[in-house]
Amino acid sequence: MRERAPILEVRQLKTHIKTANGIVKAVDGVDFTIYEGETVGIVGESGCGKSMTSLSVMGLLPKPMAYIESGHIHFAGRDLTQLSEKEMRKLRGNDISMIFQEPMTSLNPVFTIGQQLSEPLKQHTRLNKKEIRNAVISMLQSVGIPRAEQIIDEYPHQLSGGMRQRVMISLAMLCQPKLLIADEPTTALDVTIQAQILELMKAIKASTNMAMMLITHDLGVVAEMCDRVMVMYAGQVVESADVRTIFNRPTHPYTQGLLASMPTANERKGELSSIPGSVPRPDEIPPGCAFAPRCSIATDRCRQERPLLHAYENQWTRCWHPISKPSEVTHAT
């Protein structure tokens, strides 16, 4: 069996933002690899750096306020941090695509569905007008949109939320990307439509061997979709492992807190567990471990000394007191 090749390799990525109070570290030394055919989930509360990581990969940071300070993003052998905007445009929508969180704000209200879905094919293929229209209709049909021949001439506001998200998936998949980045793709949908969208994404991934980076705060979605999981907090990866290990043997207190806050079918208690406090603002990250102010087992060392990222077999944990302490095989800052 052929070994899977890495599609995306991110090394020591640091993304900074200019603010009135100075420079803040939105992404602070992130490392990860995604292999072809693999789905990697990035989880954490709002403000942990998940979306800034994805925008860094896509080259869509809100410039000049946000910028990549250092690090490398290798995609299919090319360092994206060294490419010009013109070179990135050739990749976006072609080899790398992205599904955004809210389809109503991602689709342009003044253009028809067909006009918007035609754009990547005009940019990245040599199809004529009729071939493009047929390709768009075929893609809409493949994601379960009825009346595709009519909907292609309709506007976003005429479609339901679920249909708009199917359109966004169509837009992302038109050029058969090698990597799909999905940023909270089901957040705005009800649970029934969410299940349909997740099944659709799984089917597309299975048929194309596409790699996927799935950004979410919903651990139920992670369990359903992902092969591996990265837990982010305050711009850093605090735990990383395969999905089974994360759910069965989490070692970081933050990961355990996220899992404990999940509702389960067999629980009858009145209140869900929650993590006290909130994620610190990027310009208010405390010294030492960023999670220490919210952690029930934090010690003076945690509050004063920044923890390293410890490796044990295939599990990584950034904690001085992991519940199942990993051997300090390797470490990174």
C-alpha positions as CSV (number, residue, x, y, z in Angstrom):
1,M,0.0,0.0,0.0
2,R,1.4,3.4,-1.0
3,E,2.2,5.8,1.8
4,R,0.2,8.9,1.9
5,A,2.1,12.0,0.8
6,P,1.9,15.3,2.9
7,I,-0.3,17.9,1.1
8,L,0.1,20.7,3.7
9,E,3.0,21.2,6.1
10,V,2.9,24.2,8.4
11,R,6.0,24.9,10.4
12,Q,6.4,27.4,13.3
13,L,3.7,29.7,11.8
14,K,3.5,33.0,13.6
15,T,0.8,35.4,12.4
16,H,0.7,38.9,14.0
17,I,-1.9,41.7,14.0
18,K,-1.2,45.4,14.4
19,T,-3.4,47.1,16.9
20,A,-3.6,50.4,18.6
21,N,-1.9,48.8,21.6
22,G,0.9,47.3,19.6
23,I,1.6,43.9,17.9
24,V,-0.4,40.9,19.1
25,K,0.3,37.2,18.3
26,A,-2.9,35.7,16.8
27,V,-1.0,32.5,15.8
28,D,2.0,31.7,17.9
29,G,4.3,29.0,16.5
30,V,1.9,26.5,15.1
31,D,3.1,23.2,13.5
32,F,1.0,20.5,11.7
33,T,0.9,18.3,8.7
34,I,-2.1,17.2,6.6
35,Y,-1.8,14.1,4.3
36,E,-3.7,13.4,1.2
37,G,-7.1,11.9,1.9
38,E,-7.0,12.9,5.5
39,T,-9.3,15.1,7.5
40,V,-7.7,17.1,10.3
41,G,-9.9,19.0,12.8
42,I,-8.8,22.2,14.5
43,V,-10.9,22.8,17.6
44,G,-11.2,25.4,20.3
45,E,-13.3,28.3,21.5
46,S,-13.7,31.5,19.6
47,G,-10.5,33.6,19.7
48,C,-8.1,30.6,19.9
49,G,-6.6,31.3,16.4
50,K,-8.3,28.7,14.4
51,S,-9.6,31.0,11.6
52,M,-6.5,33.1,11.5
53,T,-4.5,29.9,10.9
54,S,-6.8,29.0,7.9
55,L,-6.6,32.5,6.5
56,S,-2.8,32.4,6.8
57,V,-2.8,29.2,4.7
58,M,-5.2,30.7,2.1
59,G,-3.2,34.0,1.9
60,L,-6.4,35.9,2.9
61,L,-5.2,37.7,6.0
62,P,-6.8,41.2,6.3
63,K,-3.7,43.2,5.2
64,P,-1.9,45.4,6.2
65,M,-3.3,44.8,9.8
66,A,-2.5,41.1,9.8
67,Y,0.6,39.5,8.4
68,I,2.8,36.3,8.7
69,E,5.7,37.3,10.9
70,S,7.6,34.0,10.4
71,G,7.2,30.3,9.6
72,H,6.6,28.2,6.5
73,I,3.5,26.9,4.8
74,H,4.4,24.1,2.3
75,F,1.6,23.0,0.0
76,A,2.4,20.3,-2.6
77,G,6.1,21.2,-2.3
78,R,5.8,25.0,-2.6
79,D,6.2,27.5,0.3
80,L,3.1,29.6,0.1
81,T,4.7,32.3,2.3
82,Q,7.0,33.1,-0.6
83,L,4.4,33.3,-3.3
84,S,3.1,36.6,-4.8
85,E,-0.6,37.4,-4.7
86,K,-0.8,36.6,-8.4
87,E,0.6,33.1,-7.8
88,M,-1.7,32.6,-4.8
89,R,-4.7,33.5,-7.0
90,K,-3.8,30.6,-9.3
91,L,-3.9,28.2,-6.3
92,R,-7.0,29.6,-4.5
93,G,-10.2,28.0,-5.8
94,N,-8.2,25.6,-7.9
95,D,-5.8,23.4,-5.8
96,I,-6.9,24.9,-2.4
97,S,-10.5,25.8,-1.7
98,M,-12.3,27.1,1.3
99,I,-15.9,26.9,2.6
100,F,-16.7,29.9,4.9
101,Q,-18.8,29.9,8.0
102,E,-21.8,32.0,6.8
103,P,-22.9,31.4,3.2
104,M,-25.2,34.4,3.1
105,T,-22.3,36.8,3.7
106,S,-19.9,34.8,1.5
107,L,-22.1,34.8,-1.6
108,N,-22.5,38.1,-3.4
109,P,-26.2,39.2,-3.3
110,V,-26.1,41.0,-6.6
111,F,-24.9,38.1,-8.8
112,T,-26.7,34.9,-9.6
113,I,-25.6,31.6,-8.4
114,G,-24.4,30.7,-11.9
115,Q,-22.4,33.8,-12.3
116,Q,-20.6,33.2,-9.0
117,L,-19.9,29.5,-9.6
118,S,-18.7,30.2,-13.1
119,E,-15.8,32.4,-12.0
120,P,-13.3,29.7,-10.8
121,L,-13.9,27.8,-14.1
122,K,-13.2,30.9,-16.1
123,Q,-10.1,31.5,-14.1
124,H,-8.6,28.0,-14.0
125,T,-9.9,26.1,-17.1
126,R,-10.3,26.6,-20.8
127,L,-14.0,25.6,-21.0
128,N,-16.3,27.6,-23.2
129,K,-19.5,29.3,-21.9
130,K,-21.8,26.4,-22.6
131,E,-19.3,23.9,-21.0
132,I,-19.0,26.0,-17.9
133,R,-22.8,26.3,-17.5
134,N,-23.1,22.5,-17.9
135,A,-20.3,21.9,-15.4
136,V,-21.9,24.2,-12.9
137,I,-25.3,22.5,-13.3
138,S,-23.7,19.1,-12.9
139,M,-21.9,20.2,-9.7
140,L,-25.1,21.6,-8.2
141,Q,-26.9,18.4,-8.9
142,S,-24.0,16.3,-7.4
143,V,-24.4,18.1,-4.0
144,G,-28.2,17.4,-3.9
145,I,-29.6,20.7,-5.2
146,P,-32.9,20.2,-7.0
147,R,-33.9,22.3,-10.0
148,A,-30.3,23.0,-10.7
149,E,-31.1,24.3,-14.2
150,Q,-33.4,27.0,-12.6
151,I,-31.3,27.7,-9.4
152,I,-28.3,28.6,-11.5
153,D,-30.2,31.8,-12.6
154,E,-31.4,32.7,-9.1
155,Y,-29.9,34.9,-6.4
156,P,-28.6,33.8,-3.0
157,H,-31.5,35.4,-1.0
158,Q,-33.9,33.1,-2.9
159,L,-32.3,30.0,-1.4
160,S,-32.6,28.5,2.1
161,G,-29.5,28.4,4.4
162,G,-28.9,24.7,3.7
163,M,-29.1,25.3,-0.1
164,R,-26.7,28.3,0.2
165,Q,-24.2,26.1,2.0
166,R,-24.6,23.4,-0.7
167,V,-23.8,26.2,-3.2
168,M,-20.7,27.1,-1.2
169,I,-19.6,23.4,-1.3
170,S,-20.2,23.4,-5.1
171,L,-18.1,26.5,-5.4
172,A,-15.3,25.0,-3.4
173,M,-15.3,21.7,-5.3
174,L,-15.7,22.9,-8.9
175,C,-12.0,22.6,-9.7
176,Q,-11.4,19.4,-7.7
177,P,-9.0,20.9,-5.1
178,K,-6.3,18.8,-3.4
179,L,-7.1,20.6,-0.1
180,L,-10.4,21.9,1.2
181,I,-10.5,24.2,4.2
182,A,-13.9,24.2,5.9
183,D,-14.4,27.0,8.5
184,E,-17.4,26.1,10.7
185,P,-19.3,24.9,7.6
186,T,-22.4,23.9,9.5
187,T,-22.7,26.5,12.3
188,A,-25.6,28.4,10.9
189,L,-27.6,25.3,10.0
190,D,-30.2,23.3,11.9
191,V,-29.2,19.8,13.0
192,T,-31.0,18.0,10.2
193,I,-29.4,20.1,7.5
194,Q,-26.1,19.9,9.3
195,A,-26.2,16.1,9.2
196,Q,-26.9,16.2,5.4
197,I,-24.1,18.6,4.8
198,L,-21.6,16.5,6.8
199,E,-22.6,13.3,4.9
200,L,-22.2,15.2,1.6
201,M,-18.7,16.4,2.6
202,K,-17.7,12.9,3.6
203,A,-19.0,11.4,0.3
204,I,-17.1,14.0,-1.8
205,K,-13.9,13.5,0.2
206,A,-14.2,9.7,-0.2
207,S,-14.7,9.9,-4.0
208,T,-11.8,12.4,-4.6
209,N,-9.1,11.5,-2.0
210,M,-9.1,15.2,-1.1
211,A,-7.5,16.4,2.1
212,M,-9.6,18.5,4.5
213,M,-8.9,21.0,7.2
214,L,-12.0,21.3,9.3
215,I,-12.3,24.2,11.7
216,T,-15.0,23.9,14.3
217,H,-15.9,24.3,18.0
218,D,-18.4,21.3,17.7
219,L,-16.7,18.1,19.0
220,G,-19.6,16.1,17.7
221,V,-18.7,17.2,14.2
222,V,-15.0,16.3,14.9
223,A,-16.0,12.8,16.0
224,E,-18.0,12.3,12.8
225,M,-15.6,13.7,10.3
226,C,-11.9,13.8,11.5
227,D,-8.9,11.4,11.4
228,R,-6.8,13.6,13.6
229,V,-7.4,16.6,15.9
230,M,-5.5,19.7,16.9
231,V,-6.8,21.6,20.0
232,M,-5.8,25.3,19.9
233,Y,-5.8,27.8,22.7
234,A,-4.6,31.4,22.7
235,G,-2.9,31.0,19.3
236,Q,-1.0,27.8,20.1
237,V,-1.6,24.0,19.7
238,V,-2.1,22.6,23.2
239,E,-2.9,19.0,22.2
240,S,-2.8,17.0,19.0
241,A,-3.5,13.3,18.4
242,D,-5.7,11.0,16.4
243,V,-9.4,11.4,17.0
244,R,-9.9,8.2,19.0
245,T,-7.0,9.2,21.4
246,I,-8.4,12.7,21.9
247,F,-11.8,11.4,22.9
248,N,-10.6,8.4,24.9
249,R,-7.4,9.7,26.5
250,P,-7.2,13.5,26.5
251,T,-4.2,14.8,28.5
252,H,-4.5,18.5,28.4
253,P,-6.9,20.1,31.0
254,Y,-8.4,22.3,28.2
255,T,-9.2,19.4,26.0
256,Q,-10.8,17.6,29.0
257,G,-12.9,20.7,29.7
258,L,-14.1,20.9,26.1
259,L,-15.1,17.2,26.2
260,A,-16.8,17.5,29.5
261,S,-19.0,20.4,28.2
262,M,-20.4,18.1,25.5
263,P,-24.0,17.0,26.1
264,T,-24.5,13.2,25.9
265,A,-27.7,11.3,25.3
266,N,-27.5,9.3,28.6
267,E,-26.9,12.3,30.9
268,R,-29.8,13.4,33.0
269,K,-28.1,16.2,35.0
270,G,-29.7,19.7,34.8
271,E,-26.6,21.7,33.9
272,L,-23.8,21.1,31.5
273,S,-20.2,21.4,32.6
274,S,-18.4,24.5,31.5
275,I,-14.8,25.9,31.6
276,P,-14.7,29.0,33.9
277,G,-13.5,32.3,32.5
278,S,-12.9,33.0,28.8
279,V,-10.1,32.9,26.2
280,P,-7.7,35.8,26.8
281,R,-7.5,38.5,24.2
282,P,-4.3,38.2,22.1
283,D,-2.9,41.3,23.8
284,E,-3.7,40.0,27.3
285,I,-2.1,36.6,27.2
286,P,-0.6,35.9,30.7
287,P,3.0,34.8,31.2
288,G,3.5,31.0,31.6
289,C,0.7,28.8,30.4
290,A,-2.1,30.8,28.7
291,F,-4.7,28.4,30.2
292,A,-3.4,28.7,33.8
293,P,-6.0,31.3,34.9
294,R,-8.8,28.9,34.0
295,C,-7.2,25.6,35.0
296,S,-8.1,23.8,38.2
297,I,-4.7,22.1,38.6
298,A,-2.5,25.0,37.7
299,T,0.6,25.5,39.9
300,D,3.1,28.3,40.3
301,R,5.2,26.8,37.5
302,C,2.2,26.9,35.2
303,R,1.7,30.6,35.9
304,Q,5.3,31.6,35.5
305,E,6.9,29.2,32.9
306,R,5.6,28.6,29.4
307,P,5.1,24.9,28.8
308,L,6.7,23.0,26.0
309,L,5.0,20.8,23.5
310,H,5.8,17.3,24.7
311,A,5.6,14.3,22.4
312,Y,4.6,10.7,23.4
313,E,4.2,8.3,20.5
314,N,1.7,10.1,18.3
315,Q,0.2,12.4,20.9
316,W,1.4,15.9,21.7
317,T,0.5,18.0,24.8
318,R,1.5,21.5,25.9
319,C,1.1,21.1,29.6
320,W,3.4,20.8,32.7
321,H,0.9,18.5,34.4
322,P,-0.8,16.3,31.8
323,I,-3.2,13.8,33.2
324,S,-1.4,10.9,31.6
325,K,2.1,12.5,31.5
326,P,3.8,11.9,28.2
327,S,7.5,11.1,28.1
328,E,9.6,14.1,27.1
329,V,10.8,12.5,23.8
330,T,10.9,15.8,21.9
331,H,9.7,19.3,22.5
332,A,9.2,22.6,20.8
333,T,8.7,26.1,21.9
